[in-house]
Amino acid sequence: MHIAVLIKQIHSLGTTQIRPAREENISEFRINRLDEHALEEALRIKESLPGVTLTLISLGPDRVTEALRRGLGMGADNAIHLKAEMEPLSATDTAAALRPVLKDLAPDLIVCGAMSEDLMQGMTGPALAAMLGIPWVSQVVKELLIHSDNKTLEATRDAGAGSRQVIRLPFPCLVTIQQGFNIPRYPNISHMIQARTRPIPSRDAPATSNTTPVTGSSPPTRRGRGLRITGTPEEQAAQFVAYLQERQVLKT
């Protein structure tokens, strides 16, 4: 079985940031948290079944190789960098850029986070599945179950209003993962040392329709820290009421 995991590198503040590469500090970026949960679920499947190969794919500028190396350190087998000076800002453009490499790889299972923390569109996975013509399920909230025939997958998804749906899909298929039911592991030190010097294959991302033009850019705004209230519950309540009165939210 071949599993492809899509990961996105985002700014550590969890906000959209568009800046020239020369101004970027790699320490300011990290893997999107929901993608880390997707990778953890793929690694769990790899450990439970023999003969599973796990390939990471990330779209973006040269800095995204750091995210791919971290994924290799966590236990992925391979990584592919789709080079683009700037990540597309629409889900359909992102899916269109990812489609050719996934069509060539033809994995049995594609896994990704339910959404990114910066754009929060939640549509890249479904759009990609539609472009590839494969079945998909979104918002998975429980461990994936591979049936004994290795031809079908069972997924439990959040259907809203506190309800759950259990869906069985044939391979190949795509799944988007919510957070909360697994804990992403830390990279293995020896794997990270190997990943640091390991060449990561890259290919240029295809041109997209650019349906979301970029008209300007600015670094994310750093917000001040919140006010911490201490004391007994009664004292905290009194401080909170005084705070609201001071700002004329409550009348004195």
DRENMIKE-702737 format. One line per 10 residues: their letters; for each residue x, y, z of N, C-alpha, C. Coordinates in steps of 0.2 Angstrom, whole numbers. Example, Ala and Ser with C-alpha at 12.3 -4.5 7.8 and 13.67 -1.06 7.14 Angstrom:
AS	66/-28/39/62/-22/39/66/-16/39 ~ 64/-11/35/68/-5/36/64/0/39
This chain:
MHIAVLIKQI	4/-6/0/0/0/0/4/6/0 ~ 2/11/-4/6/17/-4/1/23/-2 ~ 4/27/4/0/32/6/4/39/5 ~ 0/44/2/3/50/1/0/55/7 ~ 4/59/10/2/64/15/3/71/13 ~ -2/75/12/-1/82/10/0/86/16 ~ 6/90/17/7/94/22/8/101/20 ~ 6/106/24/7/113/22/11/116/28 ~ 16/120/25/20/124/30/17/131/31 ~ 15/133/37/12/139/39/16/144/43
HSLGTTQIRP	15/150/44/18/154/49/16/152/56 ~ 21/153/60/20/150/67/15/154/71 ~ 13/160/68/7/163/71/1/161/69 ~ 1/156/64/-6/153/61/-9/158/57 ~ -6/163/54/-9/168/50/-6/168/43 ~ -10/170/38/-8/171/31/-2/176/31 ~ 3/174/28/9/179/27/12/178/20 ~ 12/184/17/15/184/10/21/189/10 ~ 27/186/10/33/190/10/38/188/5 ~ 42/192/2/48/190/-2/52/185/2
AREENISEFR	55/180/-2/59/175/1/65/177/5 ~ 68/183/3/74/185/6/72/188/13 ~ 66/189/15/64/192/21/62/187/26 ~ 61/180/24/58/175/28/63/172/32 ~ 61/171/39/65/167/44/62/161/45 ~ 66/155/43/63/149/43/61/147/50 ~ 63/150/55/61/148/62/54/150/63 ~ 51/155/59/45/157/60/39/153/57 ~ 41/147/54/37/143/51/36/136/54 ~ 31/133/53/30/126/56/25/122/51
INRLDEHALE	24/116/53/19/112/49/12/113/52 ~ 7/114/47/0/115/49/-2/109/54 ~ -5/111/60/-6/106/65/-11/100/63 ~ -16/102/59/-20/96/57/-17/92/52 ~ -12/94/48/-8/90/44/-3/85/48 ~ -1/88/54/3/84/58/-1/78/61 ~ -8/79/62/-12/74/64/-13/69/58 ~ -14/71/52/-15/67/47/-8/63/46 ~ -3/66/46/4/62/46/4/56/51 ~ 2/58/57/2/53/63/-2/47/61
EALRIKESLP	-8/49/59/-13/43/57/-10/39/51 ~ -7/42/46/-3/38/41/2/34/44 ~ 6/36/49/12/33/52/9/27/56 ~ 3/28/59/0/22/63/-2/17/58 ~ -5/18/52/-6/13/48/0/10/45 ~ 5/13/44/12/11/41/14/6/46 ~ 14/7/53/16/3/58/12/-3/59 ~ 6/-3/57/1/-9/59/1/-13/53 ~ 3/-11/47/2/-16/41/9/-16/38 ~ 10/-22/35/17/-23/32/16/-20/25
GVTLTLISLG	22/-18/22/23/-16/15/20/-9/14 ~ 19/-5/19/16/2/17/22/7/16 ~ 21/10/11/26/16/9/22/23/10 ~ 26/27/13/23/34/15/27/39/12 ~ 23/43/7/27/49/4/23/55/6 ~ 28/60/8/25/67/9/26/71/3 ~ 21/76/3/21/81/-3/19/87/0 ~ 23/93/-2/22/99/1/23/104/-5 ~ 19/109/-6/19/114/-11/21/121/-8 ~ 26/124/-11/28/130/-9/35/132/-11
PDRVTEALRR	38/137/-8/45/139/-9/50/135/-6 ~ 56/136/-7/62/132/-4/61/130/3 ~ 58/135/7/58/134/14/54/128/16 ~ 49/126/12/45/120/14/49/114/15 ~ 55/113/12/59/107/13/60/106/20 ~ 60/111/25/61/110/32/55/106/35 ~ 49/108/32/43/104/35/44/97/32 ~ 46/96/26/47/89/24/52/85/27 ~ 57/88/29/63/85/33/60/83/40 ~ 56/87/43/53/85/50/48/79/49
GLGMGADNAI	45/79/43/40/73/42/44/67/41 ~ 50/68/38/54/62/37/57/60/44 ~ 59/64/48/61/63/55/56/59/59 ~ 49/61/57/44/57/61/43/50/59 ~ 45/48/52/45/42/50/43/41/43 ~ 41/46/39/39/45/32/45/42/28 ~ 44/39/23/49/36/19/52/40/13 ~ 47/44/10/49/48/5/46/55/5 ~ 49/60/2/46/67/2/47/70/-5 ~ 42/74/-7/42/77/-14/41/85/-13
HLKAEMEPLS	45/89/-15/44/96/-15/41/99/-22 ~ 35/101/-21/32/105/-27/34/112/-27 ~ 39/114/-31/41/121/-30/37/126/-33 ~ 35/131/-29/31/137/-31/34/143/-27 ~ 35/149/-30/37/155/-27/32/157/-21 ~ 26/156/-22/21/157/-17/15/152/-18 ~ 13/150/-12/7/145/-12/1/148/-14 ~ -3/145/-18/-9/148/-21/-14/149/-15 ~ -18/154/-15/-22/156/-10/-29/153/-10 ~ -31/150/-16/-37/147/-16/-36/139/-16
ATDTAAALRP	-41/136/-13/-41/128/-13/-41/125/-20 ~ -44/128/-25/-44/125/-31/-38/125/-35 ~ -34/131/-34/-28/132/-37/-23/127/-34 ~ -23/126/-27/-19/122/-23/-20/115/-26 ~ -26/113/-26/-28/106/-29/-25/105/-36 ~ -26/110/-40/-24/109/-47/-16/108/-47 ~ -13/112/-43/-5/111/-43/-3/104/-40 ~ -7/101/-36/-5/95/-33/-7/89/-37 ~ -12/90/-41/-15/84/-45/-10/81/-50 ~ -6/84/-54/-1/80/-58/3/75/-54
VLKDLAPDLI	6/78/-49/11/73/-45/7/67/-42 ~ 1/68/-40/-3/63/-37/-5/58/-42 ~ -7/61/-48/-9/56/-53/-3/52/-55 ~ 3/55/-55/9/50/-57/10/45/-51 ~ 10/47/-45/11/43/-40/6/37/-39 ~ 0/39/-40/-6/34/-40/-6/31/-33 ~ -6/35/-27/-6/31/-21/-13/28/-20 ~ -13/23/-15/-19/20/-13/-24/25/-9 ~ -20/28/-4/-23/33/0/-20/39/1 ~ -24/45/0/-21/52/1/-24/54/8
VCGAMSEDLM	-20/57/12/-22/59/19/-19/67/19 ~ -24/71/22/-22/78/23/-26/81/29 ~ -24/86/32/-28/89/37/-35/92/34 ~ -39/93/39/-46/95/36/-46/102/34 ~ -41/106/36/-40/113/34/-33/115/36 ~ -31/121/34/-25/124/36/-27/130/41 ~ -23/131/46/-24/136/51/-24/143/49 ~ -21/144/43/-20/151/40/-27/153/36 ~ -28/149/31/-33/151/26/-40/148/29 ~ -40/142/32/-46/139/35/-52/138/30
QGMTGPALAA	-50/136/24/-55/135/18/-58/128/19 ~ -54/123/21/-56/116/21/-59/113/15 ~ -56/115/9/-58/113/3/-53/110/-2 ~ -47/110/0/-41/108/-4/-42/100/-5 ~ -43/96/0/-44/89/0/-50/87/-5 ~ -56/89/-3/-61/88/-8/-61/90/-15 ~ -58/96/-16/-57/98/-23/-52/94/-27 ~ -46/91/-23/-41/87/-26/-44/80/-28 ~ -49/78/-23/-52/71/-24/-56/72/-31 ~ -60/77/-31/-64/78/-37/-60/78/-43
MLGIPWVSQV	-54/82/-43/-50/82/-49/-47/75/-51 ~ -46/71/-46/-43/65/-47/-48/59/-49 ~ -55/61/-47/-60/56/-49/-60/51/-44 ~ -58/52/-37/-58/47/-32/-63/48/-27 ~ -66/43/-23/-70/45/-17/-66/48/-12 ~ -70/52/-7/-67/55/-2/-71/56/4 ~ -68/57/10/-72/59/16/-68/64/20 ~ -72/69/23/-69/74/26/-71/74/34 ~ -67/78/38/-68/79/45/-68/72/49 ~ -63/68/47/-63/61/51/-60/63/58
VKELLIHSDN	-64/60/63/-63/61/70/-61/54/74 ~ -59/49/70/-58/43/74/-52/39/69 ~ -49/35/72/-44/31/69/-46/27/63 ~ -43/28/57/-45/24/51/-44/17/52 ~ -49/13/49/-49/6/49/-48/3/42 ~ -42/-1/41/-41/-4/35/-44/-11/35 ~ -49/-13/31/-52/-20/32/-47/-25/29 ~ -48/-31/31/-44/-37/30/-42/-38/23 ~ -47/-36/19/-46/-37/11/-41/-32/8 ~ -39/-27/13/-34/-21/10/-37/-18/4
KTLEATRDAG	-43/-18/3/-46/-15/-3/-51/-9/-1 ~ -53/-9/6/-58/-4/8/-55/-1/15 ~ -58/5/16/-56/9/22/-63/11/25 ~ -63/11/32/-68/13/36/-66/19/40 ~ -70/25/39/-69/31/42/-75/34/46 ~ -74/37/52/-79/40/55/-78/47/55 ~ -83/51/53/-83/58/52/-88/62/56 ~ -86/68/57/-90/73/61/-96/75/56 ~ -102/74/57/-107/76/53/-111/82/56 ~ -108/85/61/-112/91/64/-117/89/69
AGSRQVIRLP	-119/94/73/-124/93/78/-123/87/83 ~ -116/86/84/-115/80/88/-115/73/85 ~ -117/73/79/-118/66/76/-112/64/72 ~ -111/57/71/-106/54/68/-108/50/62 ~ -104/50/57/-106/45/51/-100/40/50 ~ -102/34/49/-97/29/48/-97/27/40 ~ -92/28/37/-92/28/29/-86/23/27 ~ -88/18/23/-83/14/20/-82/16/13 ~ -75/16/11/-73/19/5/-68/13/1 ~ -69/13/-5/-64/8/-9/-58/12/-10
FPCLVTIQQG	-52/9/-11/-46/12/-13/-46/13/-21 ~ -43/18/-23/-40/23/-20/-45/28/-17 ~ -43/32/-12/-48/37/-9/-44/42/-6 ~ -47/48/-4/-44/53/0/-48/54/7 ~ -44/56/12/-47/57/18/-44/63/21 ~ -48/68/24/-46/74/28/-47/72/35 ~ -42/74/39/-42/72/46/-43/79/51 ~ -47/78/56/-48/83/61/-43/81/67 ~ -42/86/71/-37/85/77/-41/82/83 ~ -38/79/88/-41/78/94/-41/70/96
FNIPRYPNIS	-40/66/91/-40/59/92/-33/55/92 ~ -28/59/90/-21/56/90/-17/62/92 ~ -11/60/95/-6/65/97/0/64/92 ~ 2/69/88/8/68/83/14/67/87 ~ 18/62/85/24/61/88/30/66/87 ~ 35/66/91/41/70/90/45/66/85 ~ 49/70/81/54/67/76/59/63/80 ~ 61/57/77/66/53/80/73/56/78 ~ 77/57/83/83/61/82/88/58/77 ~ 89/51/77/93/48/71/90/49/64
HMIQARTRPI	83/49/64/80/50/58/81/58/55 ~ 80/62/60/81/69/59/88/71/56 ~ 93/67/59/100/68/57/101/66/50 ~ 98/60/48/98/58/41/94/62/37 ~ 89/65/39/84/69/35/88/76/33 ~ 92/78/37/96/84/36/100/84/30 ~ 103/79/29/108/78/23/104/74/17 ~ 98/72/18/95/68/12/92/73/7 ~ 94/72/1/91/76/-5/84/75/-5 ~ 80/80/-6/73/79/-7/71/81/-15
PSRDAPATSN	68/76/-18/67/77/-25/62/83/-26 ~ 63/87/-31/58/93/-32/56/93/-39 ~ 50/96/-40/48/97/-47/44/104/-47 ~ 44/107/-52/41/114/-53/33/113/-53 ~ 30/116/-49/22/116/-48/20/119/-55 ~ 14/116/-58/11/118/-64/8/125/-63 ~ 8/129/-68/5/135/-67/-3/134/-66 ~ -6/138/-62/-13/138/-60/-16/144/-63 ~ -23/144/-62/-27/149/-65/-27/156/-61 ~ -23/155/-55/-23/161/-51/-29/165/-50
TTPVTGSSPP	-34/161/-48/-41/164/-47/-41/169/-41 ~ -36/169/-37/-36/173/-31/-30/178/-32 ~ -30/183/-35/-24/188/-36/-22/191/-30 ~ -15/192/-29/-12/195/-23/-11/202/-25 ~ -14/207/-21/-14/214/-22/-9/217/-18 ~ -7/214/-12/-3/217/-7/0/212/-2 ~ 4/214/2/7/209/7/9/213/13 ~ 9/209/19/12/212/25/13/207/30 ~ 18/208/34/19/202/39/13/202/44 ~ 12/196/47/6/196/52/7/200/58
TRRGRGLRIT	2/203/61/2/208/66/3/204/73 ~ 8/205/77/8/202/83/4/205/88 ~ 0/201/92/-5/204/96/-2/204/103 ~ -5/208/107/-2/209/114/-5/203/118 ~ -2/202/124/-4/196/128/-10/198/132 ~ -14/194/134/-21/195/138/-19/197/145 ~ -24/199/148/-24/201/155/-25/195/159 ~ -21/193/164/-22/187/168/-25/189/175 ~ -30/186/177/-34/188/183/-32/182/188 ~ -30/184/194/-28/180/199/-32/181/205
GTPEEQAAQF	-31/176/210/-35/177/217/-40/172/217 ~ -44/172/222/-50/168/224/-55/169/218 ~ -59/164/217/-65/165/213/-69/171/213 ~ -70/173/220/-74/179/221/-69/185/219 ~ -63/185/220/-59/191/218/-58/191/211 ~ -57/186/208/-57/186/200/-63/188/197 ~ -69/186/200/-75/189/197/-76/197/198 ~ -74/199/204/-74/206/205/-69/210/201 ~ -63/207/199/-59/210/195/-61/211/188 ~ -65/205/186/-68/205/179/-73/210/178
VAYLQERQVL	-77/210/183/-83/215/183/-80/222/182 ~ -75/224/186/-72/230/186/-69/232/180 ~ -66/227/176/-63/227/170/-68/229/165 ~ -74/226/165/-79/227/160/-82/234/161 ~ -83/236/168/-85/243/169/-80/248/167 ~ -74/247/168/-69/252/166/-69/254/158 ~ -71/248/154/-72/249/147/-79/250/145 ~ -83/252/150/-90/254/148/-94/248/145 ~ -92/242/146/-96/236/143/-102/235/148 ~ -100/236/155/-106/236/160/-106/243/163
KT	-112/244/165/-114/251/168/-112/250/175 ~ -109/255/178/-107/255/185/-113/256/190
